[in-house]
């Protein structure tokens, strides 16, 4: 392992820690936002969204440095199970993020803004909570389903990097 490979490894690991680590606890922030309806919950959701957007750049850097490491090291090859399976899992995770997570979070922020702009209720509404509340609940359940899946994929990717099956 020469100096270039070691630099790529450091950059790859930093990208994993900041990128994937930066979003692994998003569900905790979601629960905290739910526990604080109104402006406080909206602030938590928006702050988490900003942090996740920053982490996203590091997530995109993960395969860049990983591929460069495979190209640099004579011991690694794209036909090895741990390499191609890692790439496949990464693509699946990105599909979940961009197809499910991001659209739901953006919509939830909009719904929270609508609820905050409505102000506090003027009494017990006869028809129950506003429709935004039910939609927030539904979208929150979707995130609660897919978020753990992404965490499992992240752990699987780390396990593949450590164990290198098919080597």
N, C-alpha and C positions, 0 to 999 in steps of 0.2 A: 504494500500500500504506500504509494508515494504521497507527496504533499498535496497534489491536486486532488487525489481521491479523498484524502482526509478532510480537505476543505469542503468538498462536495458532501461528504458524510455529515459534517457539522451543519452545513446549510440545510441539508435534508432533515436532520433531526430538529433543528430550530423551527423549520417550517411545520413539522408535525406537531411540536409542542405548542407553538403559538396558534397555528391554524386549527388543528383538530382539538387541541386542548381548549382553545378559545371558545368553542361551541359545544363541547360535551356537557356542560352544565346549563344549557339553555332552558331545559325543563324546570330547573330550580327557579330560574328567573320568572318563568311563566307562572309557577305556583305562587310566587311572591306577588306578582302583579295581580293575580286573581284574588288574593287575600286582601288587596288594597284597592277596591273599586274607586273609580273617579280619577282625578288628576294624579294621584300617587301611583296607581297601577299603570296609567298611561306613561308616566315618566320612566318607570322600570322597564316597560316594554320597549320604549323608544331608545333608552340607553343600551339595552341588550341588543337591539337591532343595529345600532351604530357599531358596537363592539364586534358583532358577528360580521358586519360588512368589512371591517378591517381584517378580521381573521380569515375571511374568504380569500384575500390576496395570498396569504400564506398557504392556504389549502391548495390553491392553484400552483404554487411553487413546489409542492411535495413531489408530484410526478416528474417535474422538470429535472430536479436534482437527482431523483431516483433513476430516471432514464440515463442521465449523464454518467451516473455511477456505474450502471450496467455497461455502458459503452466504454468506460475507462478501465474497468476491471476485466482481466482475461478470465477470471474464474466464474463470472456471471454471464448468462446468456438469456435472451428473451424466450427461448424454448423451455427453460426451466420452469417447473410448476409454480414455484413461489413467485416468480417474476410475472408471468402472464396472468396468474390468478389474482395477484395484487392489483394489476392494471384493471382487470375485469371488475373486481370489487369496488375499486375507486370510481369507475364509470357508473356502476350501479348506484353508489352513494350520491354522486353528482346528480343523477337522474332523480333520485328521491328529493334531494335538496331543492333543485330547480323546478321540479314538477309538483311537489307537495308542500314542502316547508316554507320556502320563500313566498309563494303566492298567498298562503294562509296567514303568515305573519303580517304581510303588507295589508291584507284585508282586515285583520284583527286590529291593527293600528288605526285604520280608518273607522272601524266600528267604535273603538274606544274614544276616538276624537268626537264622533257623533254624540256618544253618550255624555261626554264631559261638556260639550257645548249645549246640551239640553238642560244642564243644571240639575240640582236636586229635585226629586219628585215633590209635587205640591200636596201630597197626601197619598193615601193608599189607592193606587189606580184600580179601577173596577175590572179592567181586562188583564191584569197581571203586569209583569215586567215588559219593557219595550222589546220589540222583535230583535233588536241588536244583541240583547243579552242571550237569547236562545242561539243566535248564530255564533256568538263568541264561544258559547259552550260547545257547540258542534265542532267548530274549528279547533278548539282547544283539545277535544278528544282525538281529532285527527293527528294533531301534533304529538299528543301523548302516545299514540300508536307508532308513528314513524320515527320519532326521536330516539326511543330505545333501539329500534332497528339500526339506525345510523351508529349508535354507540357500539352495538354488537359488531357491526362491520369494521369500525375503528379498531376494536380489540382483535378481530380476526386479522386485519392488516398488520398490526403490530406482531401478532403471533407468527404470521408468515415471514416477516422480516427476521425474526429471531430464530425460528426453527428451520427455515429454508427447505421445506419438503420438496422432494424431487431433485435434490442436488446430488 
